[in-house]
C-alpha cells in the first residue's frame, strides 16, 4: 500500500513498492518561480489538499494530479491552460480556484458530458457530440496539461492536444503503457496495478504518435505510392543510357515495385477521394511492361511516351488524395 508524508515542506508519495516519490516541494522558495508569493502558494496548496484528500483511491488520484500540476505552475510565470476530459469532480473545483491565482489568464477547459450547475470563472466548457460516439474533438498543441479520467489509455487526438513539453495525467497500470511512451512517463504507483501516470509530450513522442495514428499510417501509405511513381519517373529519364541487360533488370525491379504499390493502394482505396487512382496506377504498370517487352524501337518509343504521359496524370491524381 502507498502512503503520503510531509517533510520539510515536501510532499512525498511512498508508492506501492515503498519507493519515495516527490510530488511537490514547497520548502524551497527558490523553486517557486511563479508570480504567486511563497506563503500564498503554501496556503493555497495546504487548503486545497485538505478539501481533496478523502481517503479514497479517487481522492488520492486527485491529490497527486493537483500537486503535479501546481508543481508545473511553480516553474515559471506564464499563462497555463488545463484540459480535463471526464465528469466534473472535486479536482475541477480545486483547479478552478487555484489556476487564476497564478495568472488571471489561466483557464480550465472542461470537456464534460453534463455541465455542473453554477457559475464558474476561468472555466471554458466544451460540449461536442460526435455521431457514433467515441471520438474526442480538441485542437492540437493547445494545452499545458491534460487530465483524462476515462478508464482507458488516452486516445492519440487527446495526447496531441498537449503543447510540446506539456503533460497528460491519467490512471493506468504500468504494464499497459506502450513501450514508446515509457521513456517520458512517470508513474506514481498507488498499488501494483494502479498508477497515476504523468506523460510528458515531447516533440519526438508527438511525431511518433502521429506516425502510428490511423491518419499517420494512411499518409505513410500514400507517400509510399507517390515515391514509387517518382522512382519510375526518374528511372525513365536515364533508362536509355543503360546497357540492354541492365535496362531489363531495372525495369523488372520497378514493375515489381509498382505491383507492390498496387497492393498498398488496395488497402486504402476506400479511404481516398480519388476514383481514378487505381486505374491510373494499373495503367502505369501496363505501360512499363509494354516498354520492357517491346523490341521494335518505334513501339518502344510509343510506350515511353505513354509512360511519360501516365506519370504526369498519376502525379496530379496523387495530389488529390
C-alpha positions in Angstrom: 0.0 0.0 0.0 1.1 3.5 -0.7 1.1 6.5 1.6 1.9 10.2 1.6 4.2 12.0 4.0 5.1 15.7 4.5 8.7 16.5 5.3 10.3 20.0 5.4 7.7 21.4 3.0 7.9 18.5 0.6 5.0 16.1 -0.1 6.3 12.6 -0.8 4.5 9.6 -2.0 5.8 6.3 -0.7 4.5 4.2 -3.5 3.3 0.6 -3.6 6.9 -0.6 -4.0 8.0 1.6 -1.0 9.8 4.0 -3.3 9.7 7.6 -2.2 8.4 9.9 -5.0 8.4 13.7 -4.6 5.1 15.2 -5.6 5.8 18.9 -4.8 8.4 20.8 -2.8 7.1 23.9 -1.0 10.0 24.1 1.3 12.3 25.9 -1.1 11.3 29.5 -2.0 13.9 29.4 -4.8 11.8 26.6 -6.5 8.9 28.9 -6.8 9.4 31.0 -10.0 5.8 31.9 -10.4 4.1 35.2 -9.6 2.3 33.7 -6.6 4.1 34.7 -3.3 5.5 31.7 -1.5 3.3 32.0 1.6 0.2 32.3 -0.6 1.4 29.3 -2.5 1.8 27.2 0.7 -1.6 28.3 2.0 -3.3 27.5 -1.4 -1.8 24.0 -1.6 -2.4 23.1 2.0 -6.0 24.4 2.0 -6.8 22.6 -1.3 -5.3 19.3 -0.2 -7.4 19.2 2.9 -10.5 19.5 0.7 -9.4 17.0 -1.9 -8.0 14.2 0.3 -10.9 12.0 1.3 -9.1 8.6 2.0 -10.4 7.1 -1.3 -8.5 6.0 -4.4 -10.1 8.7 -6.5 -9.2 11.3 -3.8 -5.6 10.1 -3.9 -5.6 10.4 -7.7 -7.0 14.0 -7.5 -4.4 14.9 -4.8 -1.4 13.6 -6.9 -2.7 15.2 -10.1 -3.3 18.6 -8.4 0.2 18.7 -6.8 1.9 17.7 -10.0 0.0 20.5 -11.9 0.9 23.0 -9.2 4.5 21.9 -9.4 4.4 22.8 -13.1 2.8 26.1 -12.4 5.7 26.9 -10.0 8.4 26.5 -12.6 7.9 30.0 -14.2 5.4 32.8 -14.5 3.2 32.2 -17.6 -0.3 31.5 -18.7 -1.3 27.9 -18.2 -4.3 26.1 -19.7 -5.6 22.7 -18.4 -8.0 20.5 -20.2 -10.0 17.9 -18.3 -11.9 15.2 -20.2 -14.3 13.5 -17.9 -17.1 14.1 -15.4 -16.8 17.2 -13.2 -15.0 16.3 -10.0 -13.6 17.9 -6.8 -10.3 18.3 -8.8 -12.1 20.6 -11.2 -13.3 22.7 -8.4 -9.8 22.9 -7.0 -8.2 23.9 -10.3 -10.9 26.5 -10.9 -9.9 28.2 -7.7 -6.1 27.7 -8.0 -5.3 28.4 -11.6 -6.2 32.1 -11.8 -4.3 32.8 -8.6 -1.1 32.1 -10.5 -2.2 34.1 -13.6 -5.6 35.7 -14.4 -5.3 34.3 -17.9 -5.2 30.7 -16.7 -8.2 28.6 -17.7 -9.6 25.2 -17.0 -11.2 23.7 -20.2 -13.8 21.2 -19.1 -14.8 18.6 -21.7 -17.8 17.1 -19.8 -20.9 15.1 -20.8 -23.0 17.2 -18.4 -22.3 20.8 -17.3 -22.4 21.2 -13.5 -24.8 23.7 -12.0 -23.4 27.1 -11.0 -21.3 30.0 -12.3 -17.6 29.3 -12.9 -15.0 31.9 -13.6 -11.9 30.9 -15.7 -13.7 27.8 -16.9 -14.5 27.1 -20.6 -16.9 24.2 -21.1 -16.6 22.1 -24.2 -19.6 20.2 -25.5 -19.1 18.0 -28.6 -21.2 15.1 -29.5 -19.9 13.1 -32.4 -22.2 10.8 -34.4 -21.4 7.3 -33.4 -19.6 8.4 -30.3 -16.0 7.6 -29.1 -14.2 10.5 -30.8 -12.8 13.5 -28.9 -12.5 16.7 -30.9 -9.9 19.1 -29.5 -7.3 21.4 -31.1 -3.7 20.2 -31.3 -0.9 21.9 -29.4 -3.2 23.9 -27.2 -2.9 22.8 -23.5 -0.1 22.8 -20.9 -1.7 20.0 -19.1 -4.4 17.4 -19.9 -6.3 15.3 -17.5 -8.1 12.2 -18.8 -10.5 10.5 -16.4 -11.8 7.6 -18.5 -10.8 4.1 -17.6 -8.7 3.5 -20.8 -5.5 4.8 -22.2 -5.9 8.3 -23.7 -6.5 8.5 -27.4 -4.0 10.0 -29.8 -6.0 13.1 -30.5 -6.0 13.9 -26.8 -2.3 13.4 -26.5 -1.7 15.7 -29.4 -3.8 18.4 -27.7 -0.9 19.0 -25.4 1.7 21.6 -26.2 5.3 20.4 -26.8 6.6 19.6 -23.4 3.1 19.5 -21.9 1.8 16.8 -19.6 -1.1 14.4 -19.7 -2.4 12.8 -16.5 -4.4 9.5 -16.4 -4.7 6.3 -14.4 -3.4 3.0 -15.7 -1.2 0.1 -14.8 2.4 0.5 -15.8 2.2 -2.7 -17.8 -0.5 -1.3 -20.1 1.7 1.6 -21.3 3.0 1.3 -24.9 6.8 0.8 -24.9 7.4 4.1 -26.7 5.6 6.0 -24.0 7.7 4.8 -21.1 10.8 7.0 -21.8 8.8 10.2 -21.0 6.3 8.8 -18.5 6.5 9.0 -14.7 4.3 6.6 -12.7 3.1 7.2 -9.2 2.1 3.7 -8.1 -0.7 3.7 -5.6 -1.0 -0.1 -6.0 1.0 -2.6 -8.1 -1.6 -2.3 -10.9 -2.9 1.1 -10.3 -0.8 4.2 -11.1 -1.2 7.9 -11.7 0.7 8.4 -15.0 2.3 11.7 -15.9 3.3 11.6 -19.5 5.4 14.4 -21.0 4.6 15.0 -24.7 8.0 15.7 -26.2 8.1 16.7 -29.8 9.7 13.4 -30.8 6.9 11.5 -28.9 4.3 13.5 -30.7 5.9 12.8 -34.1 5.8 9.1 -33.3 2.2 9.3 -32.1 1.2 11.0 -35.4 3.1 8.3 -37.4 1.4 5.5 -35.6 -2.1 7.0 -35.7 -4.6 5.8 -38.3 -4.2 9.1 -40.2 -0.4 8.8 -40.0 -0.4 5.2 -41.3 -2.7 6.3 -44.2 -0.4 9.3 -45.0 2.6 6.9 -45.0 0.9 4.6 -47.5 0.0 7.5 -49.7 3.7 8.6 -49.5 4.8 5.0 -50.5 2.7 5.1 -53.6 3.9 8.6 -54.5 7.5 7.7 -54.1 7.1 4.6 -56.3 5.7 6.9 -59.1 8.6 9.3 -58.7 11.1 6.5 -58.9 9.5 5.3 -62.2 9.7 8.9 -63.5 13.4 9.2 -62.5 14.4 5.8 -64.0 12.7 6.5 -67.3 14.9 9.7 -67.7 18.0 7.6 -67.7 16.9 4.2 -68.9 18.2 4.6 -72.4 21.7 5.3 -71.1 21.9 1.8 -69.5 23.1 -1.3 -71.4 20.2 -3.6 -72.5 20.7 -6.2 -69.9 20.8 -3.6 -67.1 17.7 -1.9 -68.6 15.7 -5.1 -68.3 16.8 -5.8 -64.7 16.0 -2.2 -63.8 12.5 -2.3 -65.4 11.7 -5.7 -63.8 12.6 -4.2 -60.4 10.3 -1.2 -60.9 7.4 -3.3 -62.4 7.6 -5.3 -59.2 7.6 -2.2 -57.1 4.5 -0.8 -58.9 2.8 -4.1 -58.3 3.6 -3.8 -54.5 2.3 -0.2 -54.6 -1.0 -1.5 -56.1 -1.4 -3.8 -53.1 -0.9 -0.9 -50.8 -3.4 1.1 -52.8 -6.0 -1.6 -52.5 -5.7 -1.5 -48.7 -6.5 2.3 -48.6 -8.6 2.8 -51.7 -11.9 3.2 -49.9 -10.5 6.0 -47.8 -9.3 8.0 -50.7 -11.1 10.8 -52.6 -9.8 9.8 -56.0 -11.9 7.3 -58.0 -9.3 7.0 -60.8 -6.0 6.4 -58.9 -6.4 2.6 -59.0 -6.9 2.5 -62.8 -4.1 5.1 -63.4 -1.6 3.1 -61.3 -2.5 -0.1 -63.1 -2.0 1.6 -66.5 1.4 2.8 -65.4 2.4 -0.8 -64.7 1.0 -2.0 -68.1 2.9 0.7 -69.9 6.1 -0.3 -68.0 5.5 -3.9 -69.1 5.0 -2.8 -72.7 8.2 -0.8 -72.7 10.0 -3.8 -71.1 8.7 -6.3 -73.7 8.9 -4.3 -77.0 11.9 -4.9 -79.2 10.7 -2.7 -82.0 12.1 0.8 -81.5 9.0 2.6 -82.7 6.8 0.6 -80.4 9.2 1.2 -77.5 9.3 4.9 -78.2 5.5 5.0 -78.2 5.4 3.1 -74.9 7.9 5.6 -73.4 5.6 8.5 -74.5 2.7 6.7 -72.9 4.7 6.3 -69.7 5.6 10.0 -69.5 2.0 11.0 -70.0 0.8 8.5 -67.5 3.3 9.6 -64.9 2.0 13.2 -65.2 -1.6 12.0 -64.9 -0.7 9.9 -61.8 1.1 12.7 -60.0 -1.9 15.0 -60.5 -4.1 12.3 -59.2 -1.9 11.8 -56.2 -2.2 15.5 -55.3 -6.0 15.0 -54.8 -5.7 12.1 -52.3 
